[in-house]
């Protein structure tokens, strides 16, 4: 009787592992994809900022914000989001230089996510 219980528990644990592992690894892959997209758009915002294109900073920083928000909770992601919001605000005001500095801050923090 006790052997059946152990065997049943082992089967349940094995099935849970086989079903659960792909689910959680898929979530991690999605977060990594969003983080990569956020980082790429933040870099694009920096490149356009260095060329003085405040409107393009706003466009890329807003796109980066969407992806960073979906990347999961992390102190560096949170700081990156703060910088991206500042980049959008200053970009809309036409302050390409300040917006670029904030976009660079976002790149720095998003690059630090492990």
C-alpha positions in Angstrom: 0.0 0.0 0.0 2.7 2.4 1.0 4.6 1.6 -2.2 1.6 2.6 -4.3 1.4 5.9 -2.6 5.1 6.6 -3.2 4.8 5.5 -6.9 1.7 7.7 -7.3 3.5 10.7 -5.8 6.5 10.1 -8.1 4.2 10.0 -11.1 2.4 13.2 -10.1 5.7 15.0 -9.4 7.1 13.9 -12.8 4.0 15.1 -14.7 4.1 18.4 -12.8 7.7 18.9 -13.7 7.2 18.0 -17.4 4.3 20.4 -17.6 5.6 23.2 -15.3 9.1 23.5 -16.6 8.2 24.5 -20.2 5.6 26.9 -18.9 8.0 28.7 -16.7 10.9 28.6 -19.1 8.5 30.0 -21.8 7.7 32.9 -19.5 11.4 33.6 -18.9 12.0 33.5 -22.7 9.2 36.0 -23.2 10.7 38.3 -20.6 14.1 38.1 -22.2 12.6 38.9 -25.6 10.9 42.0 -24.2 14.1 43.1 -22.4 16.0 42.8 -25.7 13.4 44.8 -27.6 13.4 47.5 -24.9 17.2 47.7 -25.0 17.2 47.9 -28.8 14.7 50.7 -28.8 16.5 52.6 -26.1 19.7 52.4 -28.1 17.8 53.7 -31.1 16.5 56.6 -29.0 20.1 57.4 -28.0 21.3 57.3 -31.7 18.5 59.6 -32.8 19.1 61.9 -29.8 22.7 62.3 -30.7 21.5 63.5 -34.2 19.1 65.9 -32.4 15.9 64.2 -33.4 13.7 64.8 -30.4 10.6 63.3 -32.1 12.4 60.0 -32.9 13.6 59.8 -29.2 10.0 60.0 -28.1 8.9 57.3 -30.6 11.7 54.8 -29.6 11.5 55.6 -25.9 7.8 54.9 -25.9 8.3 51.6 -27.7 11.0 50.7 -25.2 8.7 51.5 -22.4 6.1 49.1 -23.7 8.6 46.3 -23.8 10.3 47.2 -20.5 7.0 47.0 -18.8 6.5 43.5 -20.0 10.1 42.4 -19.2 9.3 41.6 -15.5 10.2 43.1 -12.2 13.8 44.0 -11.6 15.5 47.0 -10.0 17.4 47.8 -13.2 14.3 47.5 -15.3 12.5 49.8 -12.9 15.3 52.4 -13.2 15.4 52.0 -17.0 11.6 52.7 -17.1 12.1 55.9 -15.0 14.8 57.1 -17.5 12.6 56.2 -20.5 9.7 58.2 -19.1 12.0 61.2 -18.6 13.3 60.7 -22.1 9.8 60.9 -23.5 8.9 63.9 -21.4 12.0 65.9 -22.4 11.8 64.7 -26.0 8.2 66.0 -26.3 9.4 69.3 -24.9 12.1 69.4 -27.7 15.0 68.9 -25.3 16.9 66.3 -27.4 20.1 66.7 -25.3 18.4 66.0 -22.0 16.2 63.3 -23.5 19.3 61.6 -24.9 21.0 61.6 -21.5 17.9 59.8 -20.0 17.8 57.3 -22.9 21.5 56.6 -22.2 20.6 56.0 -18.6 17.9 53.6 -19.6 20.4 51.7 -21.9 22.9 51.5 -18.9 20.3 50.0 -16.6 18.6 47.7 -19.1 22.0 46.4 -20.0 22.6 45.4 -16.3 19.7 43.1 -16.1 20.9 39.5 -15.6 
